[in-house]
């Protein structure tokens, strides 16, 4: 089965081998089932299979259990005898224990190497979704990104965006003439949402060095695909941040990878656990973009596998793109549950030996109803499958084992120290300071003018009143250009990163630079 990933045994007595053809593995897939039915172990054996076939994997570890992929299973494990018995029952010859090459990642930098992107790469669409902005607030965010593009202001971290929003607020009257109404209340709402994101630890996501996608698509010296595990147990406390980050990662893969057609095996497989978080309360525009990515990324050699409790959690248009399906047991306690169960059963190619609906209800832990794409991409007949036992450790590794692996990792030191380059924050601060210094120099020049010039000034006046004093002239705000329009409030807000032309992905912005 060198061209297939062995999943388990089906048919009478579970003696017929069931597998996922690598040639069709980039046609996406679904792993569904109620809590406690074995979805995590199924994900684990799929990750093992892809890694053994030389295919890198990206997955999120919501409960911490998947860290066991880094270590081989043990004959001392309490389920060792049960694993051997199951392997014999399904005809899994040569079953044994082995580890997979693993790289740990963590947005918070605690349980893995830090993962960062820039505000510019995230783009206004995904950022608006992350901040839960209204339509009017999202419009102002788009104005900010447009101004950053036009003025050459790199948006790398949150303080760059906060500084730019301050300037927009100070110059809202002129900007409103060009872009429509810019209200201080909307700007204030965005700033408050940015503060909430900082309090959730989301500020660490934005900055440099940014994650290089090539570091997620590596193989080890033996040719095994790297299993990239994102620690998500703490991240799940901020579900919006979790789903938005994974969606950004998916969009970056779509934008950067070249077309490869239909390869013999995927270049990368992306597992999206707790997939319902991606679609909960998501606007239709975002769901349409996800569907577009799912349709087109297959030709770039990337397979996407959604893991969720119920297939109904995935929008129908996207569900139709998922050709390989592993359905663990669904519980039907309510009328809605029974309806969802019936709808799930209707999506499979019927097997005359049993009722698909009954099978989905009756399969036990470690057993599933499966349907994999076959020759020419035709869905296979649904089968009750006894899932094979894992070869890697079942359950999480210890904190000391994780630390040891992080120190010996190829990525050690590459992303650990953040960079703070010159970006919008520093550029705006410098422009504000230059404008203030120029105004002060002009005042000093005027005050030092000789007496004849003062007499000429007084003679030329056609109104009564006194000449503007130094203190009042300092409060004068020049608003005739972007450079001179910075106020003292901006100077106080700005402090301490150059950048490049903003380039955003398909989910990033309407203003993508090419």
TALIN-V195724 format. One record per residue. N is the residue number from 0. PSI is psi in whole degrees, 0 to 359 (NA if undefined). Layout:
# TALIN-V195724
N	PSI
N	PSI
This chain:
# TALIN-V195724
0	41
1	336
2	11
3	157
4	119
5	123
6	324
7	196
8	141
9	190
10	191
11	125
12	10
13	33
14	352
15	121
16	132
17	135
18	167
19	117
20	125
21	331
22	331
23	12
24	340
25	8
26	14
27	170
28	175
29	134
30	114
31	160
32	157
33	165
34	133
35	12
36	356
37	16
38	319
39	318
40	322
41	317
42	320
43	315
44	331
45	317
46	318
47	313
48	316
49	316
50	316
51	332
52	4
53	24
54	118
55	151
56	142
57	126
58	157
59	137
60	93
61	322
62	356
63	352
64	330
65	352
66	341
67	347
68	339
69	347
70	150
71	150
72	168
73	139
74	345
75	353
76	146
77	338
78	10
79	311
80	321
81	323
82	315
83	320
84	317
85	319
86	319
87	322
88	323
89	4
90	34
91	85
92	143
93	18
94	134
95	183
96	141
97	160
98	164
99	149
100	127
101	140
102	127
103	137
104	154
105	127
106	331
107	356
108	21
109	315
110	12
111	179
112	140
113	145
114	124
115	153
116	175
117	159
118	321
119	317
120	328
121	317
122	160
123	328
124	309
125	324
126	321
127	323
128	320
129	320
130	355
131	52
132	154
133	175
134	318
135	319
136	321
137	326
138	318
139	323
140	322
141	323
142	317
143	316
144	324
145	316
146	321
147	320
148	310
149	326
150	3
151	45
152	100
153	127
154	99
155	316
156	182
157	326
158	334
159	315
160	320
161	319
162	319
163	323
164	324
165	314
166	320
167	319
168	322
169	337
170	30
171	328
172	316
173	321
174	328
175	328
176	331
177	321
178	357
179	178
180	128
181	105
182	146
183	331
184	320
185	319
186	317
187	323
188	320
189	317
190	321
191	321
192	325
193	324
194	318
195	318
196	319
197	318
198	334
199	358
200	8
201	344
202	331
203	342
204	331
205	129
206	193
207	157
208	135
209	152
210	130
211	126
212	334
213	334
214	347
215	356
216	42
217	161
218	154
219	183
220	334
221	1
222	5
223	142
224	141
225	134
226	108
227	115
228	118
229	118
230	120
231	7
232	315
233	325
234	333
235	344
236	342
237	76
238	328
239	319
240	319
241	306
242	323
243	320
244	313
245	324
246	321
247	316
248	319
249	318
250	325
251	320
252	318
253	318
254	322
255	333
256	141
257	163
258	137
259	359
260	230
261	92
262	167
263	336
264	158
265	155
266	335
267	144
268	133
269	116
270	125
271	93
272	155
273	52
274	337
275	335
276	334
277	326
278	348
279	121
280	18
281	138
282	157
283	326
284	321
285	318
286	321
287	321
288	319
289	318
290	319
291	316
292	316
293	323
294	320
295	336
296	343
297	321
298	354
299	8
300	21
301	128
302	137
303	129
304	118
305	134
306	122
307	170
308	322
309	135
310	335
311	346
312	340
313	129
314	146
315	319
316	326
317	322
318	326
319	345
320	354
321	98
322	329
323	122
324	135
325	109
326	108
327	181
328	142
329	139
330	140
331	82
332	337
333	170
334	322
335	320
336	318
337	323
338	315
339	323
340	317
341	318
342	322
343	319
344	328
345	346
346	354
347	153
348	119
349	146
350	123
351	346
352	339
353	166
354	124
355	320
356	316
357	322
358	318
359	326
360	330
361	341
362	142
363	184
364	133
365	5
366	151
367	161
368	122
369	150
370	114
371	150
372	139
373	202
374	135
375	19
376	22
377	133
378	135
379	161
380	139
381	143
382	142
383	121
384	132
385	113
386	138
387	155
388	154
389	154
390	340
391	175
392	134
393	112
394	170
395	160
396	169
397	165
398	321
399	321
400	322
401	314
402	318
403	319
404	324
405	321
406	326
407	0
408	150
409	337
410	358
411	126
412	342
413	320
414	0
415	326
416	117
417	152
418	150
419	84
420	171
421	122
422	201
423	320
424	306
425	323
426	315
427	321
428	319
429	318
430	320
431	318
432	318
433	320
434	319
435	319
436	322
437	319
438	319
439	320
440	322
441	321
442	316
443	323
444	318
445	321
446	330
447	7
448	145
449	162
450	319
451	320
452	324
453	320
454	319
455	321
456	314
457	324
458	330
459	345
460	138
461	23
462	163
463	156
464	175
465	159
466	144
467	132
468	169
469	318
470	319
471	328
472	333
473	334
474	353
475	134
476	119
477	131
478	25
479	353
480	164
481	321
482	318
483	0
484	1
485	138
486	172
487	333
488	323
489	319
490	320
491	328
492	334
493	140
494	177
495	NA
496	NA
497	180
498	195
499	172
500	134
501	128
502	121
503	155
504	189
505	331
506	6
507	307
508	159
509	349
510	37
511	128
512	143
513	NA
